[in-house]
Amino acid sequence: SAADTAGVRLSKTVDALAEDLHRAIVEHQRWVDSLGREGRQAVLDAVELRWVDLRGKNLSGALLRGADLRGTSLAGALLIMADLSGGTLDGADLRGANLCGANLERASLVGADLTHARLGPANINGADGRPTGRQQPANLRFAVLRGALLPHCRLTDADLGGSDLTGADLSHADLDGADLTGATLTDARFDRTEPRGAKRAMSAGGE
């Protein structure tokens, strides 16, 4: 059956959330696996998903704009090219999550754990599923990552322009090609970080 471009929209009521969320994830998985020919894209914009267990779920390409994901467990989840812009992920567990090409512009990730997370570029495929040779970098422009844990995080070519990384731990992170123009790096840790080719025009106090 043809994909419903309207997507699966979740009810914001607590009673219906579990059933709706399960249905949305199942339909979204079908949408991903069939390259959009079956199932429906998950549209979770502005939905409250605090403390929900989404470990290992495949939400690649899902729309989570402005969603409340505080304290949510997304360890090992697939969020490739997902749109989390403006979302609240404070204290979220994103250990080992794949966020390649994801949009996290103006998202709040205060105290979030992104240890071993992947935030590099995503390969863009055509409608036939074949590679186009183009890539989409992760977008973290103006994201708030104060006190976030990013050890061993892959941030290759990521756009972190204007982001707030105050007190963040980027030990052993890969920042090759990342853009940190205008980022606040006060008290951020860079122990054994790989900064090759990174643009690091730091704000005052970021040395």
C-alpha positions as CSV (number, residue, x, y, z in Angstrom):
1,S,0.0,0.0,0.0
2,A,1.1,3.6,-0.6
3,A,2.7,5.5,2.2
4,D,0.5,8.0,4.0
5,T,2.5,11.2,3.8
6,A,0.5,12.7,6.7
7,G,2.4,10.3,8.9
8,V,1.4,8.9,12.3
9,R,0.5,11.6,14.8
10,L,0.5,10.7,18.4
11,S,-2.2,11.5,20.9
12,K,-0.7,13.7,23.7
13,T,-3.0,12.1,26.3
14,V,-1.2,9.8,28.8
15,D,-3.7,7.0,28.5
16,A,-3.4,6.6,24.7
17,L,0.3,7.3,24.5
18,A,1.6,3.7,24.9
19,E,-0.7,2.2,22.2
20,D,-0.2,5.1,19.8
21,L,3.6,5.1,20.3
22,H,3.9,1.4,19.6
23,R,1.7,1.8,16.5
24,A,3.8,4.7,15.3
25,I,7.1,2.9,15.7
26,V,5.8,-0.2,13.9
27,E,4.4,1.8,11.0
28,H,7.6,3.9,10.9
29,Q,9.8,0.8,10.7
30,R,7.7,-0.3,7.7
31,W,8.1,3.1,6.1
32,V,11.9,3.0,6.6
33,D,12.3,-0.6,5.3
34,S,10.1,0.0,2.2
35,L,11.8,3.3,1.3
36,G,8.5,5.1,1.9
37,R,6.3,2.7,-0.1
38,E,4.6,1.2,2.9
39,G,3.8,2.2,6.4
40,R,3.9,5.8,7.6
41,Q,6.5,8.3,8.7
42,A,6.3,9.0,12.4
43,V,5.3,12.6,13.1
44,L,6.0,13.1,16.8
45,D,6.2,16.9,16.8
46,A,5.7,18.5,20.3
47,V,4.7,15.2,21.8
48,E,5.6,14.6,25.5
49,L,7.8,11.5,25.7
50,R,9.5,12.0,29.0
51,W,11.2,9.0,30.6
52,V,9.9,6.7,27.7
53,D,12.0,3.7,27.0
54,L,13.0,3.9,23.3
55,R,16.3,1.9,23.5
56,G,17.3,0.5,20.2
57,K,14.2,1.8,18.3
58,N,14.5,2.8,14.7
59,L,13.3,6.4,14.3
60,S,15.5,7.4,11.4
61,G,13.8,10.2,9.4
62,A,11.1,10.7,12.1
63,L,9.8,14.2,12.9
64,L,10.3,15.0,16.6
65,R,10.4,18.8,16.3
66,G,9.9,20.4,19.7
67,A,9.3,17.0,21.4
68,D,9.8,16.7,25.1
69,L,12.3,13.8,25.5
70,R,13.7,14.7,28.9
71,G,15.1,11.7,30.6
72,T,14.1,9.5,27.7
73,S,16.2,6.3,27.1
74,L,17.4,6.3,23.5
75,A,20.5,4.2,24.0
76,G,21.5,2.5,20.7
77,A,18.5,4.0,18.9
78,L,18.7,4.8,15.2
79,L,17.9,8.5,14.6
80,I,19.6,8.9,11.3
81,M,18.4,12.2,9.6
82,A,15.7,12.5,12.3
83,D,14.4,16.1,12.9
84,L,14.8,16.9,16.6
85,S,15.1,20.6,16.2
86,G,13.9,22.6,19.1
87,G,13.4,19.5,21.2
88,T,14.1,19.1,24.9
89,L,16.4,16.1,25.6
90,D,17.8,17.2,28.9
91,G,19.2,14.2,30.8
92,A,18.4,11.9,27.9
93,D,20.3,8.7,27.5
94,L,21.7,8.7,23.9
95,R,24.7,6.4,24.5
96,G,25.7,4.7,21.3
97,A,22.8,6.2,19.4
98,N,23.2,6.8,15.7
99,L,22.3,10.5,15.0
100,C,24.1,10.8,11.7
101,G,22.7,13.7,9.7
102,A,20.1,14.5,12.4
103,N,18.8,18.0,12.9
104,L,19.2,19.1,16.5
105,E,19.2,22.8,15.8
106,R,18.3,24.8,18.9
107,A,17.6,21.6,20.8
108,S,18.4,21.4,24.6
109,L,20.6,18.5,25.6
110,V,21.7,19.7,29.1
111,G,23.3,16.9,30.9
112,A,22.5,14.4,28.2
113,D,24.7,11.3,27.8
114,L,25.9,10.9,24.2
115,T,28.9,8.7,25.0
116,H,29.9,6.8,21.8
117,A,27.0,8.4,19.9
118,R,27.4,9.0,16.2
119,L,26.8,12.5,14.9
120,G,28.7,12.4,11.6
121,P,27.3,12.9,8.2
122,A,24.6,10.7,6.7
123,N,24.7,9.3,3.2
124,I,21.8,10.5,1.1
125,N,20.1,7.8,-1.0
126,G,17.8,8.4,-3.9
127,A,14.2,7.1,-4.2
128,D,15.6,3.8,-5.5
129,G,17.7,3.4,-2.4
130,R,20.9,3.9,-4.2
131,P,23.6,6.3,-2.9
132,T,23.6,9.7,-4.5
133,G,27.1,10.5,-3.4
134,R,25.8,13.4,-1.3
135,Q,25.9,13.6,2.5
136,Q,24.0,15.5,5.1
137,P,26.0,16.6,8.2
138,A,24.5,16.6,11.7
139,N,23.1,20.0,12.6
140,L,23.6,21.2,16.2
141,R,23.6,24.9,15.5
142,F,22.7,26.8,18.7
143,A,22.1,23.6,20.5
144,V,22.5,23.8,24.3
145,L,24.8,21.0,25.5
146,R,25.8,22.3,28.9
147,G,27.3,19.6,31.0
148,A,26.6,17.0,28.3
149,L,28.7,13.8,28.1
150,L,30.2,13.3,24.7
151,P,33.2,11.0,25.3
152,H,34.2,9.0,22.2
153,C,31.4,10.8,20.3
154,R,31.8,11.0,16.5
155,L,31.1,14.6,15.5
156,T,32.8,14.5,12.1
157,D,31.7,17.5,9.9
158,A,29.0,18.4,12.5
159,D,27.8,22.0,12.5
160,L,28.0,23.1,16.1
161,G,28.0,26.8,15.3
162,G,26.7,29.0,18.1
163,S,26.2,26.0,20.4
164,D,26.7,26.1,24.2
165,L,29.1,23.4,25.3
166,T,29.8,24.9,28.7
167,G,31.2,22.2,30.9
168,A,30.7,19.5,28.3
169,D,33.0,16.4,28.2
170,L,34.3,15.9,24.7
171,S,37.2,13.6,25.8
172,H,38.3,11.3,22.9
173,A,35.7,12.8,20.6
174,D,36.2,13.0,16.9
175,L,35.7,16.6,15.7
176,D,37.4,16.3,12.3
177,G,35.8,18.9,10.1
178,A,33.4,20.0,12.7
179,D,32.3,23.7,12.7
180,L,32.5,25.3,16.2
181,T,32.3,28.9,15.0
182,G,30.8,31.0,17.8
183,A,30.4,28.0,20.2
184,T,30.8,28.6,23.9
185,L,33.4,26.1,25.2
186,T,33.9,27.4,28.7
187,D,35.2,24.6,31.0
188,A,34.6,22.0,28.2
189,R,37.0,19.0,28.3
190,F,38.9,18.0,25.2
191,D,41.2,15.3,26.6
192,R,42.7,13.4,23.6
193,T,40.1,14.8,21.3
194,E,40.6,14.6,17.6
195,P,40.2,18.2,16.3
196,R,41.7,17.8,12.8
197,G,40.3,20.4,10.5
198,A,37.8,21.6,13.0
199,K,36.8,25.2,12.9
200,R,37.1,26.5,16.4
201,A,36.3,30.2,16.5
202,M,35.5,30.1,20.2
203,S,33.6,32.7,22.2
204,A,35.2,34.6,25.0
205,G,36.2,32.3,27.9
206,G,36.3,29.3,25.6
207,E,40.0,28.8,25.7
